[in-house]
Amino acid sequence: AQSVAQPEDQVNVAEGNPLTVKCTYSVSGNPYLFWYVQYPNRGLQFLLKYITGDNLVKGSYGFEAEFNKSQTSFHLKKPSALVSDSALYFCAVRDGWTRFGAGTRLTVKP
Amino acid sequence: NAGVTQTPKFQVLKTGQSMTLQCAQDMNHNSMYWYRQDPGMGLRLIYYSASEGTTDKGEVPNGYNVSRLNKREFSLRLESAAPSQTSVYFCACQTSDSYEQYFGPGTRLTVT
């Protein structure tokens, strides 16, 4: 079974609107969860992580993510999207080693 | 601090040729990783090294070998390149406590 899934290949939002990029996971025990961002022709950059504690995790560039154990989800959110947020976003879970989702391309239109 | 560096940035090989992708980190982390990125498939782990002197297979190790030369350097070798190995290759190092990974800029490899 896939350890981490990103159900949307593409998310489009207007600048200034809230954005959500979805992620679900399927590992046993307490998961280590991550979000990374990739800009064109660059390596992945770490955004935020959940290990334990508060279910709402704050990260870089105004992003946050909500851990929901009952729904096995870890959705990435931002209250007000910027055009510069347009990039490829990867959810990841540590399951032996770190496993990455297929990625979601976020496009923020002016 | 350069973080994680990779060479070369681009490479074109003919089927059957060999090459080594180089990776170095100055972040003093024990763990290092090699991934390949293909469209629609995210990142897939090829090999990793939990510490100097150890290496282990990941999800897609066939056709590749690795060497952990010292704490800083972790190289990936293709002995006989195949078109299926056309991909973008990323090296990463990882913190020991919280498992955050830091990536190099990647090597874009084309095998014709």
Backbone of each chain as ProteinMPNN parsed JSONL, in Angstrom:
{"seq_chain_A": "AQSVAQPEDQVNVAEGNPLTVKCTYSVSGNPYLFWYVQYPNRGLQFLLKYITGDNLVKGSYGFEAEFNKSQTSFHLKKPSALVSDSALYFCAVRDGWTRFGAGTRLTVKP", "coords_chain_A": {"N_chain_A": [[0.85, -1.193, 0.0], [0.403, 2.284, -0.672], [2.382, 4.636, 1.035], [2.065, 7.35, 1.323], [-0.142, 9.734, -0.02], [-1.07, 12.072, -2.479], [-3.831, 13.472, -3.478], [-4.471, 15.281, -5.493], [-3.282, 16.341, -8.594], [-2.934, 18.88, -9.441], [-3.441, 22.162, -8.269], [-5.264, 25.086, -8.37], [-5.383, 28.463, -7.511], [-6.579, 31.766, -6.744], [-4.655, 34.733, -6.325], [-4.325, 35.91, -3.018], [-6.429, 34.449, -2.036], [-7.307, 31.729, 0.234], [-5.317, 28.721, 0.42], [-5.205, 25.165, 0.005], [-3.418, 22.197, 0.095], [-3.644, 18.824, -0.356], [-2.969, 15.869, 1.612], [-2.663, 12.483, 2.412], [-1.873, 9.75, 4.57], [-0.518, 6.463, 5.275], [0.706, 4.864, 7.504], [1.798, 2.827, 10.214], [1.611, 3.342, 13.775], [3.04, 6.284, 15.331], [3.297, 8.868, 13.136], [6.011, 10.495, 11.387], [5.786, 13.405, 9.684], [6.053, 15.427, 6.733], [6.382, 18.427, 4.759], [7.552, 19.525, 1.638], [8.857, 21.904, -0.718], [9.282, 22.541, -4.184], [10.879, 24.557, -6.406], [11.12, 25.602, -9.876], [13.658, 23.809, -11.578], [15.201, 23.373, -9.31], [16.377, 21.888, -6.21], [14.5, 20.074, -3.671], [12.983, 21.898, -0.989], [12.822, 22.038, 2.515], [9.785, 22.594, 4.246], [8.031, 22.297, 6.515], [7.344, 20.284, 9.466], [5.726, 17.56, 11.194], [6.018, 16.0, 14.232], [5.308, 15.419, 16.892], [2.904, 16.555, 19.359], [1.301, 19.743, 19.131], [-1.397, 19.836, 16.872], [-1.515, 21.622, 14.775], [0.854, 22.846, 12.723], [3.348, 25.213, 12.188], [5.204, 26.661, 9.505], [7.756, 27.581, 7.117], [7.589, 30.638, 5.156], [4.963, 31.421, 5.72], [3.334, 29.192, 5.592], [1.318, 26.521, 6.886], [0.385, 23.417, 8.466], [-2.049, 20.911, 9.074], [-2.358, 18.281, 11.229], [-4.254, 15.389, 11.261], [-5.248, 12.813, 12.98], [-7.35, 10.937, 13.013], [-8.374, 11.065, 10.453], [-6.155, 10.441, 9.066], [-4.578, 12.443, 7.791], [-2.647, 15.203, 6.481], [-2.787, 18.066, 5.713], [-1.63, 20.81, 3.786], [-1.616, 24.308, 4.292], [-2.403, 27.768, 3.607], [-3.234, 31.011, 4.545], [-3.477, 33.206, 2.763], [-2.778, 33.26, -0.495], [0.17, 33.733, -2.525], [1.459, 34.845, -5.699], [4.068, 34.041, -5.954], [4.107, 31.681, -4.552], [3.621, 29.662, -6.278], [4.512, 26.508, -7.303], [5.916, 23.174, -7.016], [4.664, 20.879, -4.729], [5.483, 18.632, -2.174], [4.391, 16.047, -0.131], [5.554, 14.076, 2.599], [6.413, 11.074, 4.362], [7.853, 9.44, 7.117], [8.725, 6.182, 6.991], [10.338, 3.78, 7.813], [12.313, 4.531, 5.733], [12.281, 7.878, 4.321], [9.375, 8.535, 2.581], [8.018, 9.849, -0.364], [5.218, 11.689, -1.615], [3.535, 11.909, -4.832], [3.48, 14.487, -5.615], [2.077, 17.814, -5.899], [1.088, 20.246, -8.097], [1.025, 23.575, -7.56], [-0.612, 26.413, -8.636], [-0.78, 29.832, -8.543], [-2.765, 32.418, -9.434], [-2.665, 35.778, -10.624]], "CA_chain_A": [[0.0, 0.0, 0.0], [1.162, 3.533, -0.76], [2.53, 5.218, 2.362], [1.618, 8.739, 1.295], [-0.873, 10.03, -1.248], [-1.52, 13.436, -2.741], [-4.914, 13.141, -4.409], [-4.605, 16.285, -6.552], [-2.067, 16.635, -9.352], [-2.871, 20.321, -9.724], [-4.338, 23.037, -7.513], [-5.233, 26.468, -8.87], [-6.053, 29.432, -6.648], [-6.321, 33.171, -7.054], [-3.835, 35.428, -5.338], [-5.089, 36.469, -1.916], [-7.353, 33.439, -1.51], [-6.637, 30.653, 0.987], [-4.989, 27.529, -0.361], [-5.024, 23.885, 0.698], [-2.861, 21.096, -0.687], [-4.04, 17.683, 0.467], [-2.061, 14.736, 1.781], [-3.066, 11.438, 3.346], [-0.784, 8.81, 4.803], [-0.936, 5.144, 5.77], [1.757, 4.154, 8.227], [1.383, 2.451, 11.563], [2.309, 4.061, 14.834], [3.017, 7.742, 15.263], [4.064, 9.215, 11.929], [6.766, 11.72, 11.16], [5.218, 13.925, 8.435], [6.817, 16.555, 6.219], [6.083, 19.081, 3.49], [8.664, 20.136, 0.933], [8.49, 22.671, -1.903], [10.299, 22.535, -5.235], [10.766, 25.568, -7.448], [11.664, 25.072, -11.143], [15.094, 23.551, -11.725], [15.839, 23.418, -8.003], [16.112, 20.761, -5.329], [13.404, 20.275, -2.721], [13.288, 22.661, 0.219], [11.996, 21.695, 3.656], [8.836, 23.638, 4.664], [7.586, 22.093, 7.891], [7.233, 18.878, 9.87], [4.994, 17.174, 12.388], [6.546, 14.823, 14.914], [4.417, 15.2, 18.016], [2.483, 17.825, 19.95], [0.195, 20.507, 18.568], [-1.775, 19.329, 15.551], [-1.291, 22.671, 13.78], [2.283, 23.092, 12.647], [3.679, 26.384, 11.361], [6.474, 26.502, 8.83], [8.347, 28.705, 6.401], [6.843, 31.402, 4.145], [3.563, 31.565, 6.103], [2.604, 27.936, 5.451], [1.034, 25.704, 8.048], [-0.226, 22.141, 8.118], [-2.866, 20.366, 10.146], [-2.309, 16.832, 11.39], [-5.528, 14.831, 11.699], [-4.964, 11.387, 13.145], [-8.513, 10.113, 12.68], [-8.504, 11.045, 8.993], [-4.786, 10.16, 8.55], [-4.277, 13.49, 6.821], [-1.682, 16.237, 6.869], [-2.996, 19.032, 4.632], [-0.849, 22.049, 3.809], [-2.525, 25.441, 4.141], [-1.899, 29.13, 3.737], [-4.436, 31.866, 4.571], [-3.548, 34.134, 1.642], [-1.78, 32.794, -1.453], [0.941, 34.677, -3.332], [1.89, 34.3, -6.993], [5.378, 33.407, -5.749], [3.925, 30.348, -3.966], [3.473, 28.696, -7.364], [5.62, 25.551, -7.222], [5.534, 21.779, -6.817], [4.68, 20.595, -3.296], [5.556, 17.209, -1.868], [4.178, 15.538, 1.216], [6.433, 12.931, 2.84], [6.24, 10.403, 5.643], [8.949, 8.545, 7.448], [8.253, 4.807, 7.158], [11.618, 3.12, 7.535], [12.973, 5.723, 5.18], [11.289, 8.909, 3.988], [8.662, 8.253, 1.331], [7.431, 11.078, -0.883], [4.075, 11.626, -2.508], [3.824, 12.181, -6.242], [3.587, 15.934, -5.803], [0.934, 18.613, -6.353], [1.536, 21.522, -8.668], [0.198, 24.719, -7.145], [-0.532, 27.622, -9.473], [-1.489, 30.973, -7.979], [-2.947, 33.372, -10.529], [-2.865, 37.158, -10.13]], "C_chain_A": [[0.889, 1.247, 0.0], [1.221, 4.164, 0.615], [1.977, 6.635, 2.421], [0.976, 9.029, -0.055], [-1.232, 11.505, -1.313], [-2.579, 13.319, -3.838], [-5.066, 14.108, -5.575], [-3.267, 16.498, -7.256], [-1.831, 18.135, -9.433], [-3.868, 21.04, -8.822], [-4.16, 24.455, -8.05], [-5.989, 27.363, -7.898], [-5.725, 30.841, -7.126], [-5.498, 33.796, -5.937], [-4.725, 36.067, -4.273], [-6.082, 35.495, -1.315], [-6.6, 32.417, -0.667], [-6.354, 29.459, 0.082], [-4.868, 26.321, 0.563], [-4.461, 22.889, -0.301], [-2.985, 19.848, 0.18], [-3.0, 16.572, 0.482], [-2.69, 13.755, 2.745], [-1.932, 10.426, 3.458], [-1.342, 7.497, 5.33], [0.261, 4.419, 6.351], [1.252, 3.847, 9.626], [2.159, 3.267, 12.583], [2.172, 5.563, 14.676], [3.892, 8.211, 14.11], [4.899, 10.471, 12.096], [6.335, 12.21, 9.771], [5.913, 15.208, 8.037], [6.131, 17.151, 4.989], [7.356, 19.722, 2.956], [8.119, 20.894, -0.266], [9.643, 22.61, -2.904], [9.972, 23.604, -6.26], [11.448, 25.051, -8.697], [13.182, 24.965, -11.127], [15.86, 23.679, -10.407], [15.591, 22.104, -7.262], [14.946, 21.083, -4.399], [13.885, 21.07, -1.52], [12.31, 22.27, 1.322], [11.102, 22.877, 4.042], [8.456, 23.499, 6.13], [7.487, 20.606, 8.179], [6.299, 18.748, 11.067], [5.656, 15.922, 12.947], [5.616, 14.453, 16.063], [3.937, 16.55, 18.51], [1.301, 18.436, 19.243], [-0.113, 20.035, 17.142], [-1.586, 20.35, 14.443], [0.179, 23.058, 13.827], [2.526, 24.291, 11.735], [5.067, 26.211, 10.762], [6.924, 27.771, 8.143], [7.335, 29.366, 5.487], [5.354, 31.503, 4.458], [2.724, 30.309, 5.949], [2.377, 27.281, 6.812], [0.39, 24.404, 7.587], [-0.942, 21.6, 9.34], [-2.817, 18.852, 10.135], [-3.647, 16.364, 11.936], [-5.366, 13.323, 11.77], [-6.137, 10.522, 12.71], [-8.718, 10.011, 11.175], [-7.18, 10.704, 8.301], [-4.419, 11.162, 7.462], [-3.303, 14.504, 7.397], [-1.716, 17.289, 5.764], [-2.193, 20.297, 4.857], [-1.788, 23.218, 3.536], [-1.768, 26.755, 4.201], [-3.09, 30.066, 3.649], [-4.583, 32.751, 3.342], [-2.421, 33.816, 0.662], [-1.11, 33.952, -2.192], [1.294, 34.023, -4.661], [3.208, 33.54, -6.838], [5.288, 32.058, -5.037], [3.781, 29.265, -5.033], [4.711, 27.807, -7.43], [5.026, 24.141, -7.134], [5.702, 21.448, -5.34], [4.61, 19.092, -3.065], [5.283, 16.977, -0.389], [5.077, 14.313, 1.384], [6.174, 12.368, 4.222], [7.43, 9.492, 5.885], [8.364, 7.178, 7.801], [9.432, 3.9, 6.863], [12.565, 4.168, 6.964], [11.886, 6.723, 4.81], [10.69, 8.613, 2.628], [7.899, 9.507, 0.916], [6.183, 10.781, -1.691], [4.486, 12.018, -3.921], [3.928, 13.667, -6.541], [2.295, 16.552, -6.301], [1.465, 19.934, -6.879], [0.542, 22.606, -8.287], [0.454, 25.886, -8.074], [-1.388, 28.698, -8.842], [-1.549, 32.05, -9.057], [-3.24, 34.764, -9.976], [-4.329, 37.596, -10.237]], "O_chain_A": [[1.97, 1.261, 0.587], [0.202, 4.225, 1.303], [1.478, 7.067, 3.46], [1.485, 8.622, -1.1], [-1.646, 12.104, -0.32], [-2.246, 13.09, -5.001], [-5.732, 13.779, -6.556], [-2.255, 16.793, -6.62], [-0.693, 18.602, -9.485], [-4.996, 20.584, -8.635], [-3.04, 24.953, -8.165], [-7.114, 27.048, -7.507], [-4.731, 31.071, -7.814], [-5.627, 33.437, -4.767], [-5.744, 36.683, -4.586], [-6.535, 35.697, -0.188], [-5.391, 32.251, -0.829], [-7.063, 29.221, -0.896], [-4.486, 26.435, 1.728], [-4.972, 22.758, -1.413], [-2.494, 19.814, 1.308], [-2.263, 16.361, -0.482], [-3.201, 14.156, 3.791], [-1.131, 10.274, 2.537], [-2.488, 7.427, 5.774], [0.77, 3.469, 5.757], [0.377, 4.538, 10.148], [3.224, 3.81, 12.289], [1.29, 6.047, 13.967], [5.1, 7.973, 14.111], [4.544, 11.384, 12.842], [6.509, 11.492, 8.787], [6.319, 15.992, 8.895], [5.397, 16.466, 4.277], [8.12, 20.358, 3.682], [7.047, 20.57, -0.776], [10.815, 22.624, -2.528], [8.923, 23.566, -6.903], [12.28, 24.148, -8.607], [13.89, 25.888, -10.725], [17.034, 24.05, -10.4], [14.72, 21.318, -7.632], [14.469, 22.216, -4.349], [15.03, 20.943, -1.087], [11.106, 22.181, 1.085], [11.57, 24.01, 4.154], [8.544, 24.458, 6.897], [7.539, 19.775, 7.272], [6.107, 19.687, 11.839], [5.834, 14.925, 12.248], [5.192, 13.304, 16.184], [4.491, 17.582, 18.131], [0.398, 17.725, 18.801], [0.788, 19.861, 16.321], [-1.505, 19.973, 13.274], [0.679, 23.536, 14.845], [1.971, 24.368, 10.638], [5.981, 25.692, 11.404], [6.54, 28.878, 8.518], [6.348, 28.75, 5.086], [4.551, 31.657, 3.537], [1.511, 30.356, 6.155], [3.148, 27.471, 7.752], [-0.091, 24.303, 6.458], [-0.514, 21.796, 10.477], [-3.19, 18.216, 9.15], [-4.123, 16.875, 12.949], [-5.348, 12.641, 10.746], [-5.933, 9.474, 12.096], [-9.184, 8.985, 10.678], [-7.111, 10.686, 7.072], [-4.007, 10.788, 6.363], [-3.153, 14.646, 8.61], [-0.78, 17.391, 4.971], [-2.09, 20.793, 5.98], [-2.65, 23.139, 2.661], [-0.671, 26.852, 4.751], [-3.9, 29.918, 2.734], [-5.706, 33.023, 2.916], [-1.252, 34.071, 0.95], [-1.717, 34.991, -2.45], [1.416, 32.802, -4.748], [3.436, 32.529, -7.502], [6.294, 31.357, -4.928], [3.816, 28.076, -4.716], [5.827, 28.299, -7.595], [3.81, 23.952, -7.173], [6.756, 21.706, -4.759], [3.802, 18.383, -3.665], [5.866, 17.624, 0.481], [5.332, 13.593, 0.418], [5.768, 13.085, 5.136], [7.942, 8.856, 4.964], [7.615, 7.032, 8.767], [9.516, 3.317, 5.783], [13.493, 4.625, 7.633], [10.699, 6.439, 4.972], [11.409, 8.459, 1.641], [7.227, 10.141, 1.729], [6.094, 9.756, -2.367], [5.627, 12.407, -4.171], [4.41, 14.059, -7.604], [1.519, 15.922, -7.02], [2.197, 20.646, -6.191], [-0.632, 22.551, -8.652], [1.597, 26.298, -8.275], [-2.584, 28.502, -8.627], [-0.52, 32.531, -9.531], [-3.964, 34.916, -8.992], [-4.665, 38.721, -9.867]]}, "seq_chain_B": "NAGVTQTPKFQVLKTGQSMTLQCAQDMNHNSMYWYRQDPGMGLRLIYYSASEGTTDKGEVPNGYNVSRLNKREFSLRLESAAPSQTSVYFCACQTSDSYEQYFGPGTRLTVT", "coords_chain_B": {"N_chain_B": [[28.429, 28.549, 3.855], [27.863, 25.882, 1.694], [25.95, 23.932, 1.738], [24.398, 21.325, 0.246], [26.016, 19.996, -2.471], [26.093, 19.125, -5.944], [27.555, 17.409, -8.687], [27.8, 16.374, -12.11], [25.771, 19.157, -13.355], [24.269, 18.699, -15.621], [24.044, 15.946, -17.897], [24.666, 13.934, -20.726], [24.391, 10.709, -21.848], [25.358, 7.835, -23.763], [23.652, 4.759, -24.38], [24.866, 2.135, -22.407], [27.205, 3.397, -21.602], [29.2, 4.518, -18.795], [29.023, 6.352, -15.683], [29.734, 8.593, -12.936], [27.941, 10.19, -10.432], [28.457, 12.952, -8.397], [28.287, 13.918, -4.961], [28.306, 16.177, -2.273], [28.314, 17.274, 1.131], [28.262, 19.924, 3.517], [27.142, 20.039, 5.986], [27.466, 18.433, 8.101], [25.97, 16.119, 8.633], [25.009, 12.752, 9.377], [23.512, 10.966, 7.761], [22.898, 10.233, 4.338], [21.403, 10.484, 1.072], [20.305, 9.161, -2.099], [18.134, 10.032, -4.672], [15.816, 9.54, -7.39], [13.943, 11.524, -9.643], [11.032, 11.407, -11.365], [8.553, 12.404, -13.746], [5.324, 12.75, -12.322], [5.786, 10.778, -10.459], [6.922, 11.436, -8.108], [9.592, 11.426, -5.71], [11.893, 8.81, -5.746], [13.604, 6.515, -3.743], [16.927, 5.571, -4.206], [19.445, 4.621, -3.137], [20.774, 4.688, 0.211], [22.758, 6.059, 2.909], [23.367, 5.528, 6.135], [25.397, 6.21, 7.803], [28.904, 7.033, 7.783], [30.665, 4.622, 5.974], [28.613, 2.791, 5.727], [26.074, 1.503, 3.568], [22.856, 1.197, 2.03], [20.244, -0.462, 0.186], [17.568, 1.191, -1.477], [14.335, 1.888, -2.691], [14.506, 1.593, -5.515], [17.058, 0.253, -6.542], [18.3, -1.137, -8.634], [20.746, -1.325, -11.176], [22.378, 0.619, -10.269], [25.15, 1.756, -8.234], [26.695, 2.68, -5.122], [28.946, 4.796, -3.243], [30.12, 5.598, -0.102], [32.255, 7.824, 0.549], [33.424, 9.327, 2.574], [32.459, 11.216, 5.492], [31.406, 13.48, 4.297], [30.994, 12.969, 1.543], [29.12, 11.311, -0.996], [28.693, 9.154, -3.51], [27.126, 8.27, -6.626], [26.928, 5.653, -8.902], [26.504, 4.747, -12.264], [26.828, 1.904, -13.952], [26.359, 0.789, -16.486], [24.69, 2.551, -18.507], [21.179, 2.942, -19.134], [18.338, 3.764, -21.218], [16.089, 3.9, -19.532], [17.056, 5.021, -17.273], [17.129, 7.671, -17.606], [16.541, 10.669, -16.05], [16.016, 12.961, -13.307], [18.376, 13.418, -10.853], [18.71, 13.51, -7.386], [20.59, 14.358, -4.552], [20.653, 14.101, -1.006], [21.015, 15.184, 2.409], [20.443, 14.355, 5.868], [19.0, 15.348, 8.967], [19.722, 14.019, 12.222], [17.983, 13.933, 14.383], [15.352, 14.923, 13.81], [14.815, 14.176, 11.251], [14.663, 15.839, 8.99], [15.275, 16.666, 5.613], [17.838, 17.837, 3.42], [18.416, 19.109, 0.285], [20.42, 18.728, -2.691], [21.04, 20.593, -5.783], [20.457, 18.977, -7.95], [20.976, 16.636, -10.696], [20.558, 16.502, -14.074], [20.008, 13.872, -16.093], [20.339, 12.387, -19.227], [19.849, 9.563, -21.151], [20.664, 8.185, -24.161]], "CA_chain_B": [[28.034, 27.135, 3.77], [27.263, 25.547, 0.417], [24.854, 22.986, 1.946], [24.591, 20.093, -0.517], [26.395, 20.282, -3.85], [26.091, 17.974, -6.848], [28.144, 17.589, -10.008], [27.564, 17.601, -12.882], [24.38, 19.628, -13.392], [23.65, 18.061, -16.773], [24.879, 14.934, -18.535], [24.044, 13.095, -21.736], [25.145, 9.476, -22.036], [24.836, 6.83, -24.692], [23.364, 3.469, -23.749], [26.052, 1.319, -22.136], [28.272, 4.176, -20.987], [29.161, 4.603, -17.333], [29.37, 7.64, -15.119], [29.559, 8.75, -11.497], [27.394, 11.453, -9.961], [29.112, 13.293, -7.146], [27.504, 14.684, -3.992], [29.047, 16.52, -1.057], [27.573, 18.126, 2.062], [29.064, 20.535, 4.576], [26.196, 20.237, 7.09], [27.91, 17.517, 9.162], [24.948, 15.122, 8.942], [25.477, 11.385, 9.148], [22.748, 10.252, 6.737], [22.83, 10.812, 2.996], [20.436, 9.773, 0.237], [20.186, 9.41, -3.531], [16.793, 9.856, -5.218], [15.536, 9.945, -8.75], [12.641, 12.171, -9.776], [10.414, 11.237, -12.669], [7.247, 13.093, -13.758], [4.173, 12.037, -11.797], [6.145, 9.676, -9.561], [7.573, 11.935, -6.909], [10.982, 11.018, -5.562], [12.059, 7.411, -5.348], [14.905, 6.327, -3.121], [17.786, 4.607, -4.892], [20.321, 4.104, -2.075], [21.059, 5.627, 1.281], [23.878, 5.747, 3.787], [23.014, 6.022, 7.467], [26.608, 6.765, 8.41], [30.122, 6.74, 7.026], [31.011, 3.211, 5.947], [27.445, 1.924, 5.521], [25.139, 1.851, 2.51], [21.727, 0.272, 1.936], [19.373, -0.28, -0.959], [16.27, 1.796, -1.292], [13.194, 1.369, -3.446], [14.841, 1.301, -6.916], [18.513, 0.23, -6.595], [18.873, -1.896, -9.751], [21.464, -0.552, -12.179], [23.151, 1.655, -9.588], [25.986, 1.455, -7.082], [27.047, 3.894, -4.391], [30.122, 4.775, -2.363], [30.19, 6.666, 0.904], [33.703, 7.997, 0.576], [33.706, 9.862, 3.907], [31.21, 11.769, 6.015], [30.928, 14.545, 3.423], [30.765, 12.638, 0.141], [28.307, 10.117, -1.289], [28.616, 9.155, -4.971], [26.22, 7.316, -7.273], [27.531, 5.208, -10.152], [25.769, 3.969, -13.253], [27.87, 1.107, -14.618], [25.999, 0.624, -17.89], [23.47, 3.353, -18.53], [20.049, 2.534, -19.973], [17.374, 4.864, -21.391], [15.173, 3.968, -18.383], [17.712, 5.783, -16.211], [16.922, 9.1, -17.867], [15.828, 11.173, -14.887], [16.723, 13.966, -12.522], [18.896, 12.756, -9.659], [18.932, 14.392, -6.249], [21.26, 13.898, -3.347], [20.17, 14.81, 0.178], [21.482, 14.754, 3.722], [19.317, 14.335, 6.796], [19.301, 15.536, 10.385], [19.606, 12.771, 12.974], [16.942, 13.95, 15.393], [13.993, 15.159, 13.314], [14.711, 13.574, 9.911], [14.531, 16.802, 7.887], [16.267, 16.439, 4.57], [18.323, 19.006, 2.689], [18.68, 18.582, -1.044], [21.249, 19.4, -3.667], [20.301, 21.181, -6.904], [20.075, 17.963, -8.907], [21.682, 16.349, -11.95], [19.624, 16.065, -15.12], [20.701, 12.868, -16.903], [19.638, 11.838, -20.392], [20.524, 8.408, -21.752], [20.09, 8.005, -25.511]], "C_chain_B": [[27.335, 26.851, 2.442], [26.061, 24.634, 0.605], [25.179, 21.664, 1.272], [24.894, 20.467, -1.961], [26.429, 18.991, -4.657], [26.795, 18.349, -8.137], [28.02, 16.294, -10.792], [26.108, 18.052, -12.767], [23.607, 18.961, -14.517], [24.611, 17.019, -17.329], [24.047, 14.19, -19.561], [24.967, 11.895, -21.945], [24.535, 8.654, -23.154], [24.592, 5.543, -23.904], [24.651, 2.662, -23.608], [27.21, 2.071, -21.509], [28.109, 4.191, -19.468], [29.474, 6.026, -16.892], [29.116, 7.633, -13.612], [29.023, 10.134, -11.21], [27.978, 11.714, -8.566], [28.181, 14.126, -6.263], [28.379, 14.952, -2.776], [28.193, 17.441, -0.201], [28.522, 18.673, 3.119], [28.209, 20.806, 5.81], [26.486, 19.286, 8.263], [26.823, 16.513, 9.586], [25.455, 13.737, 8.599], [24.818, 10.727, 7.935], [22.728, 11.005, 5.419], [22.022, 9.891, 2.095], [20.641, 10.126, -1.233], [18.768, 9.068, -3.976], [16.826, 10.094, -6.717], [14.124, 10.512, -8.797], [12.171, 12.027, -11.202], [9.019, 11.845, -12.631], [6.132, 12.202, -13.231], [4.488, 10.94, -10.8], [6.831, 10.164, -8.29], [9.045, 11.576, -6.897], [11.024, 9.561, -5.116], [13.484, 7.202, -4.872], [15.697, 5.237, -3.829], [18.66, 3.877, -3.855], [20.413, 5.156, -0.982], [22.23, 5.128, 2.109], [23.585, 6.371, 5.146], [24.22, 6.635, 8.183], [27.791, 6.402, 7.527], [30.424, 5.247, 7.123], [29.853, 2.263, 5.754], [26.616, 2.434, 4.359], [24.048, 0.785, 2.455], [20.891, 0.596, 0.723], [18.08, 0.387, -0.543], [15.228, 1.106, -2.139], [13.567, 0.893, -4.849], [16.353, 1.232, -7.115], [19.123, -0.403, -7.848], [19.511, -0.986, -10.784], [22.36, 0.523, -11.599], [24.055, 1.044, -8.514], [26.347, 2.767, -6.404], [28.33, 3.666, -3.597], [30.007, 5.922, -1.385], [31.667, 6.851, 1.206], [34.186, 8.473, 1.939], [32.41, 10.499, 4.389], [30.597, 12.77, 5.048], [30.406, 14.047, 2.079], [30.064, 11.302, -0.057], [28.079, 10.108, -2.793], [27.7, 8.032, -5.463], [26.805, 6.951, -8.617], [26.545, 4.414, -10.983], [26.82, 3.214, -14.053], [27.61, 0.96, -16.118], [24.642, 1.292, -18.09], [22.443, 2.81, -19.519], [19.095, 3.709, -20.112], [16.405, 5.013, -20.217], [15.773, 4.737, -17.204], [17.734, 7.289, -16.506], [16.032, 9.669, -16.768], [16.575, 12.374, -14.336], [17.105, 13.322, -11.195], [19.198, 13.792, -8.58], [19.646, 13.655, -5.13], [20.713, 14.706, -2.176], [20.922, 14.319, 1.405], [20.351, 14.977, 4.722], [19.788, 14.554, 8.222], [19.016, 14.241, 11.145], [18.393, 12.753, 13.895], [15.54, 14.055, 14.805], [13.801, 14.753, 11.861], [14.388, 14.567, 8.799], [15.628, 16.522, 6.871], [16.576, 17.739, 3.838], [18.901, 18.516, 1.372], [19.701, 19.41, -1.814], [20.404, 19.892, -4.83], [19.919, 20.188, -7.989], [21.013, 17.83, -10.087], [20.653, 15.825, -12.939], [20.38, 15.163, -16.073], [19.798, 12.391, -18.025], [20.48, 10.715, -20.959], [19.863, 8.118, -23.107], [20.422, 6.617, -26.074]], "O_chain_B": [[26.343, 27.496, 2.103], [25.217, 24.56, -0.288], [26.112, 20.965, 1.669], [24.115, 21.175, -2.6], [26.745, 17.919, -4.142], [26.653, 19.469, -8.627], [28.122, 15.215, -10.209], [25.302, 17.371, -12.133], [22.415, 18.688, -14.376], [25.83, 17.176, -17.249], [22.887, 13.855, -19.321], [26.164, 12.049, -22.188], [23.346, 8.767, -23.451], [25.246, 5.282, -22.895], [25.423, 2.523, -24.557], [28.11, 1.453, -20.939], [27.034, 3.915, -18.934], [30.099, 6.799, -17.618], [28.389, 6.789, -13.088], [29.571, 11.133, -11.677], [27.993, 10.844, -7.695], [27.391, 14.931, -6.757], [29.101, 14.072, -2.308], [27.448, 18.277, -0.714], [29.452, 17.996, 3.559], [28.518, 21.704, 6.594], [25.815, 19.343, 9.293], [26.762, 16.11, 10.748], [26.229, 13.558, 7.658], [25.475, 10.019, 7.173], [22.566, 12.224, 5.375], [21.959, 8.681, 2.315], [21.084, 11.223, -1.573], [18.26, 7.979, -3.706], [17.724, 10.75, -7.246], [13.228, 10.048, -8.091], [12.837, 12.474, -12.136], [8.363, 11.808, -11.59], [6.003, 11.047, -13.637], [3.586, 10.242, -10.336], [7.275, 9.35, -7.48], [9.67, 11.44, -7.948], [10.284, 9.144, -4.225], [14.442, 7.646, -5.504], [15.207, 4.125, -4.029], [18.598, 2.654, -3.732], [20.169, 6.342, -1.207], [22.637, 3.969, 2.032], [23.559, 7.594, 5.286], [24.065, 7.481, 9.064], [27.681, 5.562, 6.634], [30.439, 4.678, 8.214], [30.059, 1.056, 5.628], [26.465, 3.641, 4.176], [24.281, -0.377, 2.789], [20.82, 1.741, 0.277], [17.567, 0.189, 0.558], [15.239, -0.116, -2.285], [13.015, -0.096, -5.331], [16.899, 2.091, -7.808], [20.315, -0.236, -8.108], [18.91, -0.005, -11.22], [23.023, 1.255, -12.334], [23.773, -0.021, -7.966], [26.313, 3.83, -7.024], [28.737, 2.537, -3.322], [29.821, 7.073, -1.778], [32.25, 6.127, 2.013], [35.249, 8.059, 2.401], [31.369, 10.334, 3.754], [29.374, 12.893, 4.991], [29.476, 14.633, 1.526], [30.362, 10.31, 0.607], [27.353, 10.957, -3.311], [27.53, 7.003, -4.81], [27.149, 7.836, -9.402], [25.847, 3.532, -10.483], [27.619, 3.829, -14.759], [28.543, 1.003, -16.921], [23.593, 0.685, -17.874], [22.784, 2.294, -20.584], [19.038, 4.565, -19.23], [15.947, 6.119, -19.93], [15.069, 5.062, -16.248], [18.293, 8.073, -15.739], [14.907, 9.21, -16.573], [17.633, 12.751, -14.84], [16.262, 12.754, -10.502], [19.849, 14.806, -8.83], [19.349, 12.503, -4.814], [20.35, 15.871, -2.341], [21.406, 13.188, 1.442], [19.406, 15.713, 4.439], [20.82, 14.031, 8.643], [18.156, 13.458, 10.741], [17.831, 11.69, 14.163], [14.631, 13.354, 15.249], [12.728, 14.967, 11.298], [13.88, 14.161, 7.754], [16.758, 16.187, 7.227], [15.72, 18.605, 3.66], [19.756, 17.631, 1.34], [19.829, 20.618, -1.617], [19.199, 19.647, -4.874], [19.128, 20.524, -8.87], [21.742, 18.758, -10.44], [19.967, 14.836, -12.679], [21.282, 15.611, -16.78], [18.641, 12.036, -17.802], [21.672, 10.884, -21.217], [18.665, 7.844, -23.183], [20.023, 6.292, -27.192]]}, "name": "protein", "num_of_chains": 2, "seq": "AQSVAQPEDQVNVAEGNPLTVKCTYSVSGNPYLFWYVQYPNRGLQFLLKYITGDNLVKGSYGFEAEFNKSQTSFHLKKPSALVSDSALYFCAVRDGWTRFGAGTRLTVKPNAGVTQTPKFQVLKTGQSMTLQCAQDMNHNSMYWYRQDPGMGLRLIYYSASEGTTDKGEVPNGYNVSRLNKREFSLRLESAAPSQTSVYFCACQTSDSYEQYFGPGTRLTVT"}
